[in-house]
Amino acid sequence: MANFVPKKKRVSESVQNNETSNTANTTQATNAAQTDDLIIVARIGAAYGVKGWVKIHPFSHSPDALQNATRWWIAPYIPEQSVADAHWQGFEPKGFKPHADAWVGTMAGWVDRTMVEQFKGWQIAVSRTEFPQPDEDEFYWVDLLGAQVVNQDGVVLGEVTQLFENAAHTVMNVVSQSSDAAKPVEYLIPFVSAFVGKVDVQSQPKTIAVTWDVDATA
C-alpha cells in the first residue's frame, strides 16, 4: 500500500482473450529487472465507457504514485500470491482522472470496452522508484514495514508487520518473535510524536525509536 505518514503530525501508500489484447501485448515490457521493486497501489474495477477506460480503486487516500508513474504494471489478483510471483505486464498510462467518488484510467493499447472487461479485479503496481518524493519527515507505509522498533530502554520490541488507520491516527502493528515467549507479543503503537522519535528507513536494519514500555501491549 502506498499510504504515507507525516512524521511531524503522525497522521496521515497473461492476457490471451482476443486479437486486441494480443496487439496490446506487443507494448509490454516484462523484464524481471523492471519488476523487482513493484508496490501494489490499486485494483481495477469495471469497464468505464466504450473507449478502453476502466474504473480504478487506489488503496491510498491520495493516488500520487499512480499519477507520477510512467508505467503501470498489472497482474491478476491471486490471494496469498507474492508480488514476486505474479505475472506482471507493463503498460504506459494514457489517462487517469477522478470520476464521482472514484477514479478512471486507461493505458496504451486499450481501445475498447470488450478488451478491458477481462482486467476487472486485476491489481495495479508501480515501481517504488517512481513514487513521488515524500516531504521531509514523511514516510510511505511500505518503507516502515519490517523496521525494528526499539524503545527508550534499548529493548527491541519487534518488527512493524502492518500499519492501519483508526479515527485519530496511523497505528503500527509491532510483533515480537522472542524465543522465550509462549507466543509472539503484539504491540499497537500510535504513529504520533508522543510515542515515536527518530525514524531511519535508509539504514539496514531500518529502525524506529519509540517511547513505549515492554508491558504496554495495547
C-alpha positions as CSV (number, residue, x, y, z in Angstrom):
1,M,0.0,0.0,0.0
2,A,1.3,3.5,-0.9
3,N,0.0,5.4,2.0
4,F,2.4,7.8,3.7
5,V,2.6,9.0,7.2
6,P,3.8,12.6,8.1
7,K,6.3,12.2,10.9
8,K,5.7,15.5,12.5
9,K,1.9,15.2,12.6
10,R,2.0,11.4,13.0
11,V,-1.2,11.0,11.0
12,S,-1.6,10.8,7.5
13,E,0.7,4.2,0.5
14,S,-1.3,-13.2,-19.0
15,V,-3.7,-11.7,-21.5
16,Q,-4.8,-14.1,-24.2
17,N,-8.5,-13.5,-24.8
18,N,-8.7,-11.7,-28.2
19,E,-6.8,-10.1,-31.0
20,T,-6.9,-6.7,-29.5
21,S,-5.2,-7.9,-26.3
22,N,-2.6,-9.7,-28.4
23,T,-1.8,-6.4,-30.1
24,A,-1.5,-4.6,-26.8
25,N,0.9,-7.3,-25.6
26,T,3.5,-6.0,-28.0
27,T,3.9,-2.9,-25.9
28,Q,4.5,-4.8,-22.7
29,A,7.9,-5.0,-21.0
30,T,8.3,-8.0,-18.7
31,N,12.0,-7.8,-17.9
32,A,12.3,-9.1,-14.4
33,A,14.8,-6.3,-13.6
34,Q,12.0,-3.9,-14.1
35,T,9.5,-5.6,-11.8
36,D,11.6,-6.4,-8.7
37,D,10.6,-3.3,-6.8
38,L,6.9,-3.2,-7.5
39,I,4.4,-1.9,-5.0
40,I,0.7,-2.7,-5.4
41,V,-1.2,0.5,-5.3
42,A,-4.7,-0.1,-6.8
43,R,-7.3,-2.5,-8.1
44,I,-9.0,-2.4,-11.5
45,G,-12.8,-2.2,-11.4
46,A,-15.4,-2.4,-14.1
47,A,-15.1,-1.0,-17.6
48,Y,-16.0,2.6,-18.0
49,G,-17.5,3.8,-21.2
50,V,-16.7,2.2,-24.6
51,K,-13.2,3.5,-25.4
52,G,-10.9,1.3,-23.2
53,W,-11.3,3.1,-19.9
54,V,-11.7,1.3,-16.5
55,K,-12.6,2.3,-13.0
56,I,-9.6,2.3,-10.7
57,H,-9.7,1.9,-7.0
58,P,-6.5,3.2,-5.3
59,F,-5.5,1.8,-2.0
60,S,-4.3,5.1,-0.7
61,H,-6.2,8.2,0.1
62,S,-4.1,10.1,-2.4
63,P,-3.2,8.3,-5.7
64,D,0.1,10.2,-6.1
65,A,2.0,7.1,-7.1
66,L,-0.3,6.3,-9.9
67,Q,-0.3,9.9,-11.2
68,N,3.5,10.1,-11.0
69,A,4.4,6.8,-12.7
70,T,5.4,6.5,-16.3
71,R,4.5,2.8,-16.4
72,W,1.7,0.8,-14.7
73,W,2.1,-2.9,-14.1
74,I,-0.9,-5.1,-14.0
75,A,-1.5,-8.8,-12.9
76,P,-4.4,-11.0,-11.9
77,Y,-5.2,-10.9,-8.2
78,I,-4.5,-14.2,-6.7
79,P,-5.0,-14.4,-2.9
80,E,-1.7,-15.0,-1.0
81,Q,0.4,-14.8,-4.1
82,S,3.5,-12.6,-3.5
83,V,4.4,-9.7,-5.7
84,A,7.5,-11.5,-6.9
85,D,5.4,-14.5,-8.1
86,A,2.8,-12.5,-10.0
87,H,2.9,-12.3,-13.8
88,W,3.2,-8.6,-14.4
89,Q,2.5,-6.8,-17.7
90,G,3.7,-3.2,-18.2
91,F,1.6,-0.5,-19.9
92,E,2.1,3.2,-20.4
93,P,-0.8,5.1,-18.7
94,K,-2.7,7.2,-21.2
95,G,-5.3,8.7,-18.9
96,F,-6.2,9.0,-15.2
97,K,-8.7,11.3,-13.7
98,P,-11.3,11.5,-10.9
99,H,-14.9,10.4,-11.6
100,A,-17.6,10.8,-9.0
101,D,-16.2,9.1,-5.8
102,A,-13.7,7.0,-7.7
103,W,-11.0,7.2,-10.5
104,V,-10.9,6.1,-14.1
105,G,-8.0,5.4,-16.3
106,T,-6.7,3.8,-19.5
107,M,-3.4,2.5,-20.9
108,A,-1.6,2.3,-24.2
109,G,-3.3,-0.2,-26.5
110,W,-6.6,-0.2,-24.5
111,V,-9.0,0.7,-27.2
112,D,-12.5,-0.7,-26.4
113,R,-14.7,-2.0,-23.7
114,T,-14.5,-5.6,-24.8
115,M,-10.8,-5.7,-24.3
116,V,-10.6,-4.1,-20.9
117,E,-13.5,-6.1,-19.3
118,Q,-11.1,-9.0,-18.8
119,F,-9.0,-6.9,-16.4
120,K,-11.7,-6.4,-13.8
121,G,-10.3,-7.4,-10.4
122,W,-6.6,-7.2,-11.6
123,Q,-4.1,-5.3,-9.4
124,I,-2.0,-2.3,-10.4
125,A,1.5,-1.8,-9.2
126,V,4.2,0.8,-9.8
127,S,7.9,0.8,-9.3
128,R,9.0,2.1,-5.9
129,T,11.4,4.4,-7.7
130,E,8.5,6.2,-9.3
131,F,6.8,7.2,-6.1
132,P,6.8,10.9,-5.5
133,Q,9.5,12.0,-3.1
134,P,7.8,12.5,0.3
135,D,8.2,15.7,2.2
136,E,10.7,16.0,5.0
137,D,9.7,13.8,7.9
138,E,7.1,11.9,5.9
139,F,7.2,8.2,5.2
140,Y,5.5,5.7,3.0
141,W,3.9,2.8,4.8
142,V,5.8,0.4,2.7
143,D,9.1,1.8,3.9
144,L,8.1,1.4,7.5
145,L,7.2,-2.3,7.1
146,G,9.9,-4.6,8.5
147,A,11.6,-1.9,10.6
148,Q,12.9,-2.8,14.1
149,V,11.1,-0.9,16.8
150,V,13.3,0.0,19.8
151,N,12.1,1.6,23.0
152,Q,13.6,4.2,25.3
153,D,15.5,1.4,27.2
154,G,17.1,0.0,24.1
155,V,14.8,-3.0,24.1
156,V,13.8,-4.3,20.6
157,L,10.0,-4.6,20.8
158,G,9.8,-6.3,17.4
159,E,9.2,-5.5,13.8
160,V,6.5,-3.5,12.1
161,T,4.3,-6.1,10.3
162,Q,1.3,-3.9,9.4
163,L,0.0,-0.3,9.6
164,F,-3.6,0.8,9.7
165,E,-5.6,3.9,10.4
166,N,-8.1,4.5,13.2
167,A,-10.3,7.5,13.6
168,A,-7.4,9.6,15.0
169,H,-4.1,8.5,13.6
170,T,-2.0,5.8,12.0
171,V,-1.1,2.8,14.2
172,M,1.9,0.4,13.9
173,N,1.3,-3.3,14.5
174,V,4.6,-4.4,16.0
175,V,5.2,-8.1,16.6
176,S,8.0,-9.6,18.8
177,Q,9.3,-13.0,17.9
178,S,11.2,-13.5,21.2
179,S,12.1,-17.2,21.6
180,D,11.4,-17.2,25.3
181,A,7.8,-16.1,24.8
182,A,5.0,-18.7,24.6
183,K,3.7,-16.8,21.6
184,P,4.6,-13.6,19.7
185,V,3.9,-10.4,21.6
186,E,2.0,-7.7,19.7
187,Y,2.2,-4.0,20.3
188,L,-0.2,-1.5,18.8
189,I,1.7,1.8,18.8
190,P,0.2,5.0,17.5
191,F,2.5,6.7,15.0
192,V,2.3,10.1,16.7
193,S,5.1,12.3,18.1
194,A,4.1,11.5,21.7
195,F,5.4,7.9,21.2
196,V,7.6,7.9,18.0
197,G,11.0,9.5,17.8
198,K,13.7,9.0,15.2
199,V,12.8,7.1,12.1
200,D,15.6,5.7,10.0
201,V,14.5,3.9,6.9
202,Q,17.7,4.3,5.0
203,S,19.9,2.0,7.1
204,Q,19.7,-1.7,7.4
205,P,18.0,-2.8,9.5
206,K,15.5,0.0,9.4
207,T,14.8,1.3,12.9
208,I,12.0,3.3,14.6
209,A,12.7,4.7,18.1
210,V,9.7,4.8,20.4
211,T,8.7,5.6,24.0
212,W,6.8,2.5,24.9
213,D,7.0,0.2,27.9
214,V,7.5,-3.5,27.3
215,D,4.5,-4.3,29.4
216,A,2.2,-2.0,27.3
217,T,0.8,-4.4,24.7
218,A,-2.1,-2.2,23.5
